Amino acid sequence: MSATVGDGVGAACALGDFLRVRAQEAGLSTREIARAFQQRAEREQAGNAAREGLSAAPVSGMNFSKSHLDRLFKGGTGLPSVPFLRVFLEITSAAAGLPQPRHQALFREAAELLSEARRLKTRPAALLQLQPQPEPPIPAAAIAALQAQLDLERAHRTGDRLRRELSDTQTLMGTLLQIINALRDIITELDLNHLGAPHTAGLTAPRSQAEQQRTEAVEYKAAAEAEFNRVDHRRRVLEVLWDQAQGNLRRLAAHTDVGHLRPLPDLPLLPAQGVFSPGIRAESALVDIATALGRVQEYNDAEEQKIDDLQRALTGDSPLAPDDELAILVAATRLSDPLARSTAVRTMLTGWAHHPRTRDTLLRLVHDDQSAIRHNVAWGLAAAWAGNPEAQEAVVELAGDPENHVRQTAVLGLVHGWAGDCVARNALIRFVQHKDPGVRETMMSALVQGWANDPAVRDCLITLTRDSDALVRAAAAEFLAKSWLHDGAALAVLHSLCDDPSESIRWTVVQELTSRGYVMAMAPATDNAIIQAAELPPSYQELETLPVAEALHQGIGFHEGITVLVGGEGTGKTLLLEALALSMNSVHSARPIGQLSLVSQDLAKHLRITWNDRRTPHSCYYLSDRNVRVLDSRASVLRNWKANLRSLAEPDGVPNRILLIDEPFGSSYPAAERAVSDILSGLADQGFQLIVTSTRTTLATWTTVPAARVIQIGPGAHRTASFDPTRLPDGPTLLS
């Protein structure tokens, strides 16, 4: 599986592969692991109940279903937490019978993989070019499905309102019962005092005052009973509406295009305790009761109006007019279901992108919690509302989004819709100082594309040629060489990069300057490579459709240390490596090459190789997935790769060895890439000349290797990305 933006997907897949291997070693299926998680959750809940506390990261709060584990092994779900990894490895290590040191080592490796995946999740690749996939046709029933989803959401909200109203009503009934009982006690107390009988309240008021209090208590009691009857009637109406709401929910949830029905809560019980103390006194209680009854009357008046609203919501909530589809879509963007919101947004952008209601909706969704929706918002505002000040402000804000896909689309959208605008330019310049080097590259590319001749852009490029990240320096150097060679300051900076620590940057700058006719003040040192160059004659046209053929017609110069041929799938890198292996096989090959393709054999016949007269090659090794020796059947493919490379590193005193390596990284994670590149650097230090093929996603790893010269096969590494306003691109996966 190829990695995507920032290699975050590749890192997630590497973590999934690691966990899958641990499960296989333990002999556990995903169902068995899910069952083990469930058992731990049950034991944890029982222990927490006994301690009346909760653990910091409860297992019951983790997603450990079988389907989730299957997706996790494939890198197709969100990244797990560190506590999840700890529990997972405790289960698998115990089943595999691993000792504690081995378990701890596995946990540290898993934590490193997780850390790398999280770090790369938001890092954009330097070479990314947006290539939107063809938009799948929206089903004819999309509007109807959204209407059903909208109706279901309304029904859920109505049910929630009914539940709250019933709870409030029953609480109020309990309070009124307490008031009535308190008034009954006050009346009884006053009657006993009037008759001179013993009583507990110690009532000592004069007879006239007592009679007045009794009259008030009787009136209050009648008023409280009347309010209680009103509330009781409202309760019966609410219970009827509750039954209707349950029926509506079940009917709507049966629709094939809406989600599962949420469980409806039970009706709340009446309060078990009253709010009045048993030792109340008439003087103070009657004043409080009078105040409370006044508030109850006002509350009942307002609540009876709410009953009318709820009845209309259940009986008079007819669907929107069929011809007002946009109104349905706008309403659907407020649904709680992120998939429904996303569908509504994409449908609006397909048919109503230039409608003012769509613009207002997109502006509202700038802060949506789903990155896929924010991504579509950025595209829609840039594609349909270029030049609009409010849209520009929103897209500028999305240019600083934490998610790379959103940020990339917003940045390119600013170039598309507001190229040359000072506000947009200044917004991008601010992000040039971003802590993530991938963000700095993205902003640099956008500035070059939209403000090519702006002196502020030149100053940014000059600043970034001193960046700590080698890939950023390489991009800045290439942009300066393409657009600012007429500028004295830029030319001086490019000359200074000829002494950059990175061989790739030095070589790139020399190539850019010499190709434009500049004579280097200090020529680079004579190349001491064993195999110095390879080229094809102009008459050879058999592979003209492959980028590697175009590169060979111009000639490819190899470095004496490591030469990395970087390119995507189908560029012809492997064909060239196989042709070199076949050509060198006539000299010496210490490792069986195997049967290579007829195309490689034909290419080898026409390939012109320039050798170093001072260094005669002693041996040639060719390593690929096909001929890497399996030194340990229990080890991973990456571990066997490392073992093979280390076996070559054993000193034997033999000089002038050539090593051809086809994709040594595979789908490994960044930490493993660094380990492999360290081994290859060690081989280069021992006198090996290495020619390696690698995918474009590993360019950042190679650029930081001082002994490596990176050569692009295919389009240049730091080409500007494109924005297609006619095609709605795919976005990141929605999270539920």
C-alpha positions in Angstrom: 0.0 0.0 0.0 1.5 3.3 -1.0 1.7 6.0 1.6 -0.1 9.2 1.3 0.3 12.7 2.6 3.3 13.0 4.9 3.6 9.2 4.9 1.0 9.2 7.7 -0.9 6.4 6.1 2.3 4.4 5.6 3.1 4.8 9.2 -0.4 3.8 10.3 -0.1 0.7 8.1 3.3 -0.1 9.6 1.8 0.1 13.1 -1.1 -2.2 11.9 1.4 -4.7 10.5 3.3 -4.7 13.8 0.2 -5.4 15.8 -0.9 -8.1 13.3 2.4 -9.9 13.6 2.1 -9.8 17.4 -1.3 -11.4 17.1 0.0 -14.1 14.8 2.9 -14.9 17.1 0.4 -15.3 20.0 -1.9 -17.5 17.8 -4.9 -15.2 18.5 -7.6 -14.2 16.1 -9.1 -10.7 16.2 -12.3 -12.2 17.8 -10.2 -13.8 20.6 -8.3 -10.6 21.2 -11.7 -8.7 21.3 -13.0 -11.2 23.8 -9.8 -10.8 26.0 -10.4 -7.0 25.9 -14.0 -7.5 27.0 -13.0 -9.8 29.9 -10.5 -7.2 31.1 -13.1 -4.5 30.9 -15.5 -6.5 33.0 -12.8 -7.2 35.6 -11.9 -3.6 35.6 -15.4 -2.4 36.1 -15.9 -4.9 38.9 -12.7 -3.7 40.6 -13.6 0.0 40.1 -17.1 -0.6 41.6 -15.5 -2.1 44.7 -13.1 0.8 45.0 -15.7 3.4 44.0 -13.3 4.9 41.5 -12.4 4.9 37.8 -9.1 4.1 36.2 -7.4 6.9 34.2 -7.7 5.0 30.9 -10.5 2.4 31.4 -10.5 -0.5 29.0 -14.3 -0.2 28.7 -13.7 3.2 27.0 -11.5 1.7 24.3 -12.8 0.5 20.9 -11.7 -3.2 20.7 -14.4 -4.8 18.5 -13.4 -7.4 16.0 -14.1 -5.1 13.0 -12.1 -2.3 14.6 -9.1 -4.6 15.1 -9.4 -5.8 11.5 -9.3 -2.2 10.3 -6.5 -1.4 12.7 -4.3 -4.2 11.3 -4.8 -2.7 7.8 -4.1 0.8 8.9 -7.7 1.8 7.9 -8.9 3.3 11.2 -7.8 6.0 13.6 -4.6 5.7 15.5 -4.9 3.9 18.8 -3.9 5.3 22.2 -0.9 4.3 24.2 -3.0 2.5 26.9 -4.7 0.5 24.1 -1.2 -0.6 22.9 -0.3 -1.6 26.4 -3.4 -3.7 26.9 -3.1 -5.2 23.4 0.6 -6.3 23.9 -0.1 -7.6 27.4 -2.7 -9.9 25.9 -0.6 -11.1 23.0 2.6 -11.3 25.0 0.9 -13.4 27.7 -0.6 -15.7 25.0 2.8 -16.1 23.3 4.6 -16.8 26.6 7.1 -13.9 26.0 9.4 -12.9 28.9 9.0 -9.5 30.4 12.1 -7.9 28.8 10.8 -9.0 25.3 7.4 -7.6 26.1 8.8 -4.3 27.2 10.9 -4.1 24.1 7.8 -4.7 21.9 5.9 -2.0 23.8 8.7 0.5 23.2 8.7 -0.3 19.5 4.9 0.0 19.3 5.0 3.4 21.1 7.7 4.6 18.7 5.6 3.5 15.7 2.6 5.3 17.2 4.6 8.5 17.8 5.9 8.5 14.2 2.4 8.0 12.9 1.0 10.8 15.0 3.9 13.1 14.0 3.5 12.4 10.3 -0.3 12.6 10.3 -0.3 16.4 9.8 3.0 16.7 7.9 2.4 17.4 4.2 4.7 15.7 1.6 7.0 18.1 -0.2 6.1 16.6 -3.5 2.4 16.5 -3.2 0.3 17.5 -6.1 -3.4 17.4 -5.8 -4.8 14.9 -8.2 -8.5 14.7 -7.5 -10.1 11.5 -8.3 -13.2 11.4 -10.5 -16.2 12.4 -8.5 -18.5 9.4 -8.0 -22.0 10.2 -9.3 -24.4 11.3 -6.6 -27.3 8.8 -6.4 -30.6 10.0 -7.6 -32.1 9.3 -4.1 -29.5 11.4 -2.3 -31.9 14.2 -1.5 -34.5 11.8 -0.4 -32.0 10.0 1.9 -30.9 13.3 3.4 -34.6 14.2 3.9 -35.1 10.9 5.8 -32.0 11.6 7.8 -33.2 15.1 8.6 -36.6 13.8 9.6 -35.0 11.2 11.9 -32.8 13.9 13.5 -35.9 16.0 14.1 -37.7 13.0 15.6 -34.7 12.4 17.9 -34.7 16.0 19.0 -38.4 16.0 19.6 -38.0 12.8 21.7 -35.3 14.4 23.7 -37.5 17.4 24.3 -40.4 15.2 25.4 -38.1 13.3 27.8 -37.0 16.5 29.4 -40.5 17.9 29.6 -41.7 14.7 31.2 -38.9 14.7 33.7 -39.6 18.4 34.6 -43.3 17.8 34.8 -43.0 14.8 37.1 -40.6 16.8 39.3 -43.1 19.7 39.4 -45.9 17.3 40.3 -43.8 16.0 43.2 -43.1 19.6 44.4 -46.8 20.5 44.2 -47.7 17.4 46.2 -45.2 18.6 48.9 -46.8 22.0 48.9 -50.3 20.6 49.3 -49.2 18.3 52.1 -47.4 21.2 53.8 -50.5 23.4 53.5 -52.6 20.5 54.9 -50.3 20.3 57.9 -50.5 24.1 58.4 -54.3 24.0 58.3 -54.4 21.2 60.8 -51.9 23.0 63.1 -54.0 26.1 63.0 -57.2 24.2 63.8 -55.6 22.4 66.7 -54.4 25.7 68.1 -57.9 27.2 67.7 -59.4 24.3 69.7 -56.7 24.5 72.3 -55.6 21.0 71.7 -51.9 20.0 72.2 -49.8 20.4 69.1 -46.1 20.2 68.2 -45.6 23.3 66.1 -45.8 25.6 69.1 -48.1 28.0 67.3 -48.7 31.1 69.5 -50.3 33.6 67.1 -53.4 35.5 68.2 -56.7 34.1 67.2 -57.4 36.7 64.5 -54.0 36.2 62.9 -54.5 32.4 63.0 -57.9 32.7 61.3 -56.3 34.9 58.6 -53.5 32.4 58.1 -55.9 29.5 57.9 -57.9 31.3 55.2 -54.8 32.0 53.2 -53.6 28.4 53.6 -57.0 27.1 52.4 -56.8 29.4 49.3 -53.2 28.4 48.6 -54.1 24.7 49.0 -57.0 25.1 46.4 -54.6 27.0 44.1 -51.9 24.3 44.5 -54.5 21.6 43.7 -55.6 23.4 40.6 -52.0 23.8 39.4 -51.4 20.1 40.2 -54.4 19.2 38.0 -53.0 21.3 35.2 -49.6 19.7 35.5 -51.2 16.2 35.7 -53.2 16.9 32.5 -50.0 18.1 30.8 -48.3 14.9 31.9 -51.0 12.7 30.3 -50.7 14.7 27.1 -46.9 14.3 27.1 -47.1 10.6 27.6 -49.4 10.3 24.6 -46.9 12.4 22.6 -44.1 10.2 23.9 -45.8 7.1 22.5 -46.2 8.9 19.1 -42.5 9.9 19.2 -41.5 6.3 19.8 -43.6 5.2 16.8 -42.1 7.9 14.6 -38.6 7.0 15.6 -39.1 3.3 14.8 -40.7 4.1 11.5 -38.0 6.5 10.4 -35.2 4.2 11.7 -36.4 1.5 9.4 -35.4 3.6 6.4 -32.4 1.9 4.6 -30.4 5.1 4.3 -30.4 6.3 7.9 -28.4 5.1 11.0 -29.5 2.7 13.7 -32.1 3.8 16.2 -30.7 5.0 19.5 -32.2 3.3 22.6 -35.0 5.4 24.0 -34.7 6.1 27.8 -37.2 4.9 30.3 -39.7 7.4 31.7 -38.3 9.1 34.8 -39.7 8.2 38.2 -41.5 10.6 40.6 -39.2 12.2 43.2 -38.9 10.1 46.3 -38.3 13.0 48.7 -40.0 16.3 49.3 -38.6 19.7 49.4 -40.2 20.9 52.6 -39.0 20.0 56.1 -41.5 18.4 58.5 -41.2 21.2 61.1 -42.4 24.1 59.0 -44.0 27.2 60.6 -47.1 28.9 59.2 -45.7 32.4 59.3 -42.7 31.7 57.1 -44.1 28.8 55.1 -47.1 30.7 53.8 -45.0 33.5 52.4 -42.7 31.0 50.6 -45.6 29.0 49.3 -47.3 32.1 47.9 -44.1 33.0 46.1 -43.7 29.4 44.8 -47.3 29.2 43.6 -46.9 32.4 41.6 -43.9 31.0 39.9 -45.7 27.7 39.2 -48.5 29.5 37.5 -46.2 31.4 35.3 -44.3 28.2 34.5 -47.4 26.3 33.7 -48.6 29.0 31.3 -45.3 28.8 29.4 -45.2 25.0 29.4 -48.7 24.7 28.0 -47.5 26.7 25.0 -44.6 24.3 24.6 -47.1 21.4 24.5 -48.7 23.1 21.4 -45.3 23.3 19.8 -44.5 19.7 20.5 -47.9 18.5 19.1 -47.2 20.5 15.9 -43.7 19.0 15.7 -45.2 15.5 15.8 -48.3 15.9 13.8 -47.7 18.8 11.4 -44.0 18.4 10.5 -44.4 17.7 6.9 -41.4 17.3 4.6 -40.1 20.3 2.7 -41.4 21.0 -0.7 -39.7 18.5 -3.2 -38.6 21.4 -5.4 -36.8 23.1 -2.5 -33.9 20.6 -2.5 -31.4 23.2 -1.5 -33.4 24.0 1.7 -33.2 20.3 2.6 -29.4 20.3 2.0 -28.9 23.4 4.1 -30.9 21.9 6.9 -29.0 18.6 6.6 -25.7 20.4 7.2 -26.9 20.9 10.8 -27.4 17.2 11.4 -25.4 15.5 14.1 -24.4 12.6 11.8 -21.1 13.7 10.1 -21.7 11.4 7.1 -25.0 13.1 6.4 -23.5 16.5 6.8 -20.7 15.6 4.4 -23.1 14.2 1.8 -25.2 17.4 2.1 -22.1 19.7 1.6 -20.8 17.7 -1.4 -24.3 17.7 -3.0 -24.6 21.4 -2.5 -21.2 22.0 -4.1 -22.1 19.8 -7.1 -25.4 21.5 -7.9 -25.5 24.9 -6.0 -21.9 25.9 -5.6 -22.5 29.5 -6.6 -25.8 30.0 -4.6 -25.6 32.6 -1.8 -27.1 30.1 0.6 -24.3 27.7 -0.2 -21.8 30.4 0.5 -23.3 31.2 3.9 -23.5 27.5 4.8 -19.8 27.0 3.9 -18.8 30.0 6.0 -20.7 28.5 8.9 -19.0 25.1 8.5 -15.4 26.5 8.6 -15.2 25.3 12.2 -16.9 21.9 11.7 -15.3 19.2 13.8 -14.8 16.9 10.7 -11.7 17.6 8.7 -13.3 16.1 5.6 -16.1 18.7 5.7 -13.6 21.6 6.3 -11.7 20.3 3.3 -14.8 20.5 1.1 -15.5 24.0 2.6 -12.0 25.2 1.6 -12.4 23.8 -2.0 -16.0 25.2 -2.4 -15.1 28.7 -1.2 -12.0 28.9 -3.4 -13.6 27.3 -6.5 -17.0 29.2 -6.5 -16.3 32.4 -4.5 -12.9 33.5 -5.6 -12.5 37.3 -5.0 -15.2 37.4 -2.3 -13.7 39.0 0.9 -15.7 36.8 3.3 -14.6 33.7 1.5 -11.0 34.9 1.4 -11.1 35.4 5.2 -12.4 31.9 5.7 -9.9 30.3 3.4 -7.1 32.2 5.1 -8.2 30.7 8.4 -8.4 27.2 6.9 -4.8 27.6 5.6 -3.8 27.2 9.2 -6.0 24.2 9.8 -4.3 21.4 11.9 -5.1 18.8 9.2 -2.8 18.7 6.2 -5.4 17.9 3.6 -7.5 20.9 4.6 -4.5 23.2 4.8 -3.2 22.0 1.4 -6.5 22.7 -0.3 -6.9 26.1 1.4 -3.4 27.2 0.4 -3.9 26.2 -3.2 -7.3 27.8 -3.1 -5.8 31.1 -2.1 -3.5 30.8 -5.1 -6.4 30.0 -7.4 -8.8 32.7 -6.1 -6.6 35.4 -4.7 -3.2 35.3 -6.5 -1.5 38.6 -6.3 -3.6 39.7 -3.3 -1.5 41.2 -0.5 -3.7 39.9 2.3 -3.5 36.3 1.0 0.3 36.6 0.4 0.9 37.9 4.0 -1.2 35.0 5.4 1.0 32.5 3.6 4.2 34.3 4.6 3.2 33.9 8.2 3.1 30.2 7.8 6.6 30.0 6.4 7.8 30.1 10.0 5.6 27.1 10.9 7.3 24.5 13.1 6.4 21.7 10.6 8.9 21.7 7.7 6.2 20.1 5.5 4.0 23.2 6.1 6.9 25.5 5.2 7.3 23.7 1.9 3.6 23.9 1.1 3.5 27.6 1.8 6.7 28.2 -0.2 5.2 26.4 -3.2 2.0 28.4 -3.1 3.9 31.7 -2.8 6.0 30.9 -5.9 2.9 29.9 -7.8 0.8 32.9 -7.0 3.3 35.7 -6.4 6.2 34.6 -8.6 7.9 38.1 -9.0 7.1 39.5 -5.6 10.3 40.6 -3.7 8.7 39.4 -0.5 8.6 35.8 -2.0 12.3 36.1 -2.9 13.1 37.1 0.6 11.2 34.1 1.9 13.1 31.7 -0.4 16.4 33.2 0.6 15.5 32.7 4.3 14.4 29.1 3.7 17.7 28.2 2.0 19.1 28.3 5.6 16.3 26.1 6.9 17.2 23.3 9.3 15.3 20.8 7.1 17.3 19.7 4.0 14.2 19.1 1.9 13.1 22.7 2.6 16.5 24.0 1.6 16.4 21.9 -1.6 13.0 23.3 -2.6 14.0 26.9 -1.9 17.2 26.4 -3.9 15.3 25.0 -6.9 12.7 27.8 -6.8 15.4 30.5 -6.6 17.2 28.9 -9.5 14.1 28.8 -11.7 12.8 32.3 -11.1 15.4 34.5 -9.5 18.8 33.9 -11.2 18.7 37.5 -12.5 18.8 38.7 -8.9 22.2 39.2 -7.4 21.2 38.3 -3.8 19.6 35.1 -4.9 22.5 34.1 -7.1 24.9 34.7 -4.2 22.8 32.4 -2.0 22.8 29.7 -4.6 26.5 29.8 -4.9 26.8 29.4 -1.1 24.7 26.3 -1.3 27.4 24.6 -3.3 29.0 24.0 0.2 25.8 22.7 1.7 26.2 19.6 4.0 23.8 17.7 1.9 25.2 16.1 -1.3 21.8 16.2 -2.9 21.5 20.0 -2.4 25.0 20.6 -3.7 24.4 18.5 -6.7 21.0 20.0 -7.4 22.4 23.6 -7.3 25.3 22.8 -9.5 23.0 21.2 -12.1 20.5 24.1 -12.0 23.3 26.7 -12.4 25.3 24.9 -15.1 22.1 24.1 -17.1 21.4 27.8 -17.3 24.9 28.6 -18.5 26.5 29.8 -15.3 30.2 28.9 -14.9 30.9 27.8 -11.3 33.5 29.9 -9.5 34.6 26.7 -7.8 34.0 23.6 -9.8 32.9 20.5 -7.7 35.6 18.0 -6.9 36.3 15.2 -9.4 33.8 12.4 -9.0 35.5 9.3 -7.7 32.6 7.0 -8.6 33.3 3.5 -9.9 30.4 3.7 -12.4 30.1 7.4 -13.3 27.2 7.7 -15.6 24.7 5.9 -17.8 22.9 7.1 -20.9 20.9 6.0 -23.9 21.6 6.9 -27.5 19.0 9.2 -29.2 18.1 6.4 -31.6 16.7 4.2 -28.8 13.0 5.0 -28.6 11.5 1.7 -27.3 10.9 3.1 -23.8 10.1 6.7 -24.7 6.9 6.7 -22.7 8.8 6.0 -19.4 10.3 8.9 -17.5 13.5 6.9 -17.0 14.1 6.9 -20.7 14.0 10.7 -20.9 16.4 10.9 -18.0 18.8 8.4 -19.7 18.7 10.3 -22.9 20.0 13.3 -20.9 22.4 11.2 -19.0 22.4 10.1 -15.3 25.5 10.9 -13.3 26.1 8.6 -10.3 27.7 9.6 -7.0 30.6 7.8 -5.5 28.7 7.2 -2.3 24.9 6.7 -2.6 22.8 7.5 -5.7 19.1 7.4 -5.0 16.8 7.2 -8.0 13.5 8.6 -6.6 10.2 8.3 -8.5 6.7 7.0 -8.3 5.4 3.7 -9.5 5.8 3.1 -13.3 8.6 5.5 -13.8 11.1 2.8 -14.8 13.5 2.9 -11.9 13.5 -0.9 -11.4 14.1 -1.4 -15.1 17.2 0.8 -15.0 18.5 -1.0 -11.9 18.0 -4.4 -13.5 19.7 -3.2 -16.7 22.7 -2.0 -14.7 22.8 -5.4 -12.9 22.8 -7.2 -16.2 25.5 -4.9 -17.6 27.7 -5.4 -14.6 27.0 -9.2 -14.5 29.6 -9.5 -17.3 32.1 -8.1 -14.8 31.3 -10.0 -11.6 28.2 -10.7 -9.5 28.5 -12.1 -6.0 24.8 -12.6 -5.6 22.4 -14.4 -8.1 20.4 -11.9 -10.0 17.7 -14.2 -11.2 15.6 -14.1 -14.3 14.9 -10.5 -15.2 12.4 -9.1 -17.7 12.9 -9.0 -21.4 12.6 -5.2 -21.3 15.4 -5.0 -18.8 17.6 -7.2 -21.0 16.9 -5.1 -24.1 17.6 -1.9 -22.1 20.9 -3.4 -20.9 22.0 -4.0 -24.5 21.6 -0.3 -25.4 22.8 1.2 -22.2 26.0 3.2 -22.4 27.9 3.1 -19.1 30.9 5.3 -18.2 33.4 3.6 -15.9 36.1 5.2 -13.8 39.5 4.3 -15.3 41.1 4.6 -11.9 38.8 2.2 -10.0 38.2 -1.3 -11.4 35.0 -2.8 -10.0 35.7 -5.9 -8.0 32.1 -7.2 -7.5 28.5 -6.2 -7.9 25.6 -7.1 -5.6 22.0 -6.8 -6.6 19.4 -6.9 -3.9 15.6 -6.9 -4.3 12.6 -8.6 -2.7 13.1 -11.5 -5.1 16.6 -12.4 -4.0 17.0 -11.2 -0.4 18.0 -14.3 1.5 15.7 -15.3 4.3 18.2 -15.6 7.1 15.5 -16.0 9.8 12.1 -17.5 8.8 10.5 -16.0 11.9 11.8 -12.5 11.2 10.0 -9.8 9.3 10.9 -8.8 5.7 12.5 -5.6 7.0 14.6 -7.5 9.5 15.9 -9.9 6.8 16.8 -6.8 4.6 18.8 -5.4 7.5 20.5 -8.8 8.1 21.5 -9.0 4.4 22.9 -5.5 4.3 24.9 -6.1 7.6 26.3 -9.3 6.1 27.8 -7.2 3.3 29.2 -4.7 5.8 31.6 -7.3 7.3 35.1 -6.1 6.5 36.9 -8.4 4.1 39.4 -6.0 2.7 37.9 -6.0 -0.8 37.6 -2.5 -2.4 35.5 -1.2 -5.3 32.3 -3.0 -4.7 29.0 -1.9 -6.3 25.6 -2.5 -4.5 22.4 -2.1 -6.5 19.3 -2.1 -4.2 15.7 -2.1 -5.3 13.3 -0.5 -2.8 14.9 -1.4 0.5 12.3 0.3 2.5 9.1 -1.2 1.1 6.2 -0.1 3.4 8.4 0.3 6.5 7.9 3.1 8.9 10.2 6.2 9.3 12.2 4.9 12.2 13.1 1.8 10.2 13.9 3.9 7.2 16.5 5.8 9.2 18.0 2.5 10.5 18.3 1.2 6.9 19.8 4.5 5.7 22.4 4.4 8.5 23.4 0.9 7.4 23.8 2.1 3.8 25.8 5.1 4.9 28.1 2.7 6.7 28.6 0.7 3.5 29.4 3.9 1.6 32.0 4.7 4.2 33.6 1.3 3.6 34.0 2.0 -0.2 30.8 0.7 -1.6 29.1 2.6 -4.4 25.4 2.2 -3.9 22.6 2.8 -6.5 19.2 2.6 -4.8 15.7 3.0 -6.1 13.1 4.5 -3.8 9.6 5.9 -3.8 9.0 9.7 -3.7 7.5 9.3 -0.2 11.0 8.5 1.2 12.6 11.6 -0.3 12.9 13.3 3.1 14.8 10.4 4.5 17.4 10.4 1.7 17.8 14.2 1.5 19.1 14.2 5.1 21.8 11.6 4.3 25.1 13.5 3.6 26.5 10.8 1.4 23.4 10.5 -0.8 22.7 12.2 -4.2 19.0 12.2 -5.0 18.0 12.1 -8.6 14.4 12.5 -9.6 13.0 10.1 -12.2 9.9 11.8 -13.6 8.5 15.2 -12.7 10.7 17.4 -10.5 10.5 17.1 -6.7 9.5 20.6 -5.9 7.0 21.3 -8.7 4.1 23.5 -7.8 0.8 21.8 -7.0 -2.4 22.5 -8.9 -6.0 23.4 -8.0 -8.8 22.2 -10.1 -12.0 24.2 -9.5 -14.0 22.1 -11.9 -13.7 18.8 -9.9 -14.6 18.3 -6.2 -11.6 16.3 -4.8 -11.8 13.5 -2.4 -11.1 14.4 1.2 -9.9 12.5 4.3 -12.0 9.8 6.0 -14.9 10.9 8.1 -14.6 10.0 11.8 -17.8 8.9 13.6 
